Amino acid sequence: MAQDHISYLKDQAKAIRKTALTMIYKAQSGHPGGSFSAADILAALYFHFLKLDPQQPKWPDRDRFVLSKGHVCPALYSALILKGFLPKDSVSTLRRQGSLLQGHPDMKRCPGIDISTGSLGQGFSCAVGMALAAKRDNKEYMTYTLLGDGECNEGQIWEAAQTANKYKLDNLIVFVDHNRLQNDGFTEDIMPSADIAEKFHAFGFQTVNINGHHMEEIVSAVSFMLSQKNGKPKCIVCDTVKGKGVSFMENVAVWHGIAPDDEQYRQAIRELEGGLL
């Protein structure tokens, strides 16, 4: 891929972080840590891979994306705003009553949301169902889903993984945002996850580990998985940093779900604009 396009995708990831930060700051509510760790993945998907039409959000042949870790919707909303699904002024409406941008993705309110998510583990099951429907209907669309590593504590994740393997859903690509932190602290202290890629491999997935902040690695991994029509569902485990791009947020559990104050917001914007990624 041309370097100028990689630079474009990096710029979109930075824009996603800045937009999500502003959204959370204005709402004084939301989840910045996981939004920032997922930003590069979302930039690669929304600005390179996903076949979508903002003018036809329910286009039947669109690719599907499911944010299973629904609490990091500020990053997803930011991608949708930048892609043209949502008006730019919706940035100021996160979590307000009646807003398109609720605290978790709402498919009945927000254009571009394929399924309402929030209860961890359930989004992945929905994504498996979408991929299975495509197989049975002989449709060519892909289904992508993003999980958190803390979310992988949920037993429903592994039930869904078994189902994806049984039905040979090679039209399904799972990303795991492996930032090693969840609401209450480090994942290894709360519920050790062991080798996530090996676990998905044991459930019949074709797996790979990558740096989830290295755009070339993300694009290369997805491109490779798309070429593998071998009957195996796919899993890309992305090593990431919670709060990526903002020094005082990185690897700090409290930034899982709090909003910055005025000075913290100004510092975070300066760091993101300064290209410290």
DAHUCOR-V839763 format. One record per pair of residues at least 12 apart in sequence whose ideal C-beta (glycine too) atoms are under 8 Angstrom apart, sorted by the first residue. I is the first residue (numbers start at 1). J is the second residue. If there is no record, write none. Layout:
((I;J) (I;J))
This chain:
((1;216) (1;219) (5;48) (6;215) (6;216) (6;219) (8;47) (9;43) (9;44) (9;47) (9;48) (9;215) (9;219) (10;40) (10;43) (10;215) (10;277) (12;43) (12;46) (12;47) (12;79) (12;82) (13;39) (13;40) (13;42) (13;43) (13;215) (13;277) (14;39) (14;245) (14;272) (14;275) (14;277) (15;78) (15;82) (16;35) (16;39) (16;42) (16;43) (16;75) (16;78) (16;79) (16;82) (17;35) (17;36) (17;39) (17;75) (17;78) (17;244) (17;245) (17;272) (18;269) (18;272) (18;273) (19;74) (19;77) (19;78) (19;81) (19;82) (19;91) (20;32) (20;35) (20;36) (20;39) (20;74) (20;75) (20;77) (20;78) (21;36) (21;246) (21;260) (21;265) (21;268) (21;269) (21;272) (22;91) (22;265) (22;269) (23;74) (23;77) (23;78) (23;91) (23;92) (23;94) (23;101) (24;74) (24;94) (24;259) (24;260) (25;259) (25;260) (25;265) (26;91) (26;92) (26;94) (27;94) (27;95) (27;96) (27;259) (28;259) (29;94) (29;95) (29;103) (29;259) (30;74) (30;94) (30;95) (30;103) (30;257) (30;259) (31;71) (31;72) (31;73) (31;74) (31;256) (31;257) (32;74) (32;243) (32;246) (32;249) (32;255) (32;258) (32;259) (32;260) (33;179) (33;181) (33;242) (33;243) (33;249) (33;252) (33;253) (33;255) (33;256) (33;257) (34;69) (34;71) (34;72) (34;75) (34;148) (34;177) (34;179) (34;242) (34;256) (35;72) (35;74) (35;75) (35;78) (36;75) (36;242) (36;243) (36;244) (36;245) (36;246) (36;249) (37;177) (37;179) (37;212) (37;240) (37;241) (37;242) (37;243) (37;244) (38;69) (38;72) (38;75) (38;146) (38;177) (38;240) (39;75) (39;78) (39;244) (39;245) (40;212) (40;213) (40;214) (40;215) (40;218) (40;240) (40;244) (41;146) (41;175) (41;177) (41;212) (41;218) (41;238) (42;75) (42;76) (42;78) (42;79) (42;146) (43;79) (43;215) (44;215) (44;218) (44;219) (44;222) (45;65) (45;79) (45;144) (45;222) (46;65) (46;79) (46;80) (46;82) (46;83) (47;79) (47;82) (47;83) (48;219) (49;63) (49;142) (49;144) (49;222) (49;226) (50;62) (50;63) (50;65) (50;144) (51;63) (51;141) (51;142) (52;83) (52;112) (54;83) (54;84) (54;85) (54;111) (54;112) (57;85) (57;111) (57;112) (60;139) (61;139) (61;140) (61;141) (62;141) (63;141) (63;142) (63;143) (63;144) (64;114) (64;127) (64;130) (64;131) (64;141) (64;142) (64;143) (64;144) (65;114) (65;143) (65;144) (65;145) (65;146) (66;114) (66;115) (66;117) (66;123) (66;124) (66;126) (66;127) (66;130) (66;143) (66;144) (66;145) (66;146) (67;105) (67;117) (67;123) (67;145) (67;146) (68;117) (68;120) (68;121) (68;122) (68;123) (68;124) (68;127) (68;145) (68;146) (68;147) (68;148) (68;151) (69;117) (69;120) (69;123) (69;146) (69;147) (69;148) (69;151) (69;177) (70;104) (70;105) (70;116) (70;117) (70;118) (70;119) (70;120) (70;123) (71;103) (71;104) (71;118) (71;257) (72;148) (72;177) (73;101) (73;102) (73;103) (73;104) (73;105) (74;94) (76;105) (76;113) (77;90) (77;94) (77;101) (77;110) (80;110) (80;111) (80;112) (83;112) (85;111) (85;112) (86;100) (86;101) (86;110) (86;111) (86;112) (103;118) (104;116) (104;117) (104;118) (105;117) (105;118) (114;130) (115;127) (115;130) (120;148) (120;150) (120;151) (120;154) (121;151) (121;154) (121;155) (121;156) (121;157) (121;160) (122;156) (123;145) (123;147) (124;145) (124;147) (124;151) (124;156) (124;157) (124;160) (124;161) (124;174) (125;156) (125;159) (125;160) (125;163) (127;143) (127;144) (127;145) (127;160) (127;172) (127;174) (128;160) (128;163) (128;164) (128;169) (128;172) (130;143) (131;143) (131;164) (131;169) (131;171) (131;172) (131;233) (132;163) (132;167) (132;169) (134;171) (135;167) (135;168) (135;169) (135;171) (141;171) (142;171) (142;172) (142;173) (142;226) (143;169) (143;171) (143;172) (143;173) (144;172) (144;173) (144;174) (144;175) (145;172) (145;173) (145;174) (145;175) (146;175) (146;176) (146;177) (147;174) (147;175) (147;176) (147;177) (148;176) (148;177) (148;179) (148;182) (149;176) (149;177) (149;178) (149;179) (149;180) (149;182) (149;187) (149;193) (149;196) (150;181) (150;182) (150;183) (150;187) (150;190) (150;191) (152;176) (152;193) (152;196) (152;199) (153;187) (153;190) (153;191) (153;193) (158;199) (158;203) (161;200) (161;203) (161;204) (161;205) (161;233) (162;203) (162;204) (164;203) (164;204) (164;205) (164;233) (165;203) (165;204) (165;205) (165;232) (165;233) (168;231) (168;232) (168;233) (169;233) (170;228) (170;229) (170;230) (170;231) (170;232) (170;233) (170;234) (172;233) (172;234) (173;222) (173;225) (173;226) (173;233) (173;234) (173;235) (173;236) (174;200) (174;205) (174;233) (174;234) (174;235) (174;236) (175;212) (175;235) (175;236) (175;238) (176;196) (176;200) (176;235) (176;236) (176;237) (176;238) (177;212) (177;238) (177;240) (178;196) (178;212) (178;237) (178;238) (178;239) (178;240) (179;240) (179;241) (179;242) (180;242) (180;251) (181;242) (181;251) (181;253) (181;256) (182;253) (182;256) (183;253) (183;256) (183;257) (184;253) (185;253) (186;253) (196;237) (197;209) (197;235) (197;237) (200;235) (200;237) (201;235) (204;232) (204;233) (205;232) (205;233) (205;234) (205;235) (206;225) (206;228) (206;230) (206;232) (206;233) (206;234) (206;235) (207;234) (207;235) (207;236) (207;237) (208;221) (208;224) (208;225) (208;235) (208;236) (208;237) (209;237) (209;239) (210;236) (210;237) (210;238) (210;239) (211;238) (211;239) (212;238) (212;239) (212;240) (213;240) (213;241) (213;244) (213;277) (218;236) (218;238) (221;236) (222;236) (242;255) (242;256) (243;255) (244;277) (245;271) (245;272) (245;276) (245;277) (246;267) (246;268) (246;271) (246;272) (247;271) (247;276) (248;264) (248;267) (248;268) (249;268))
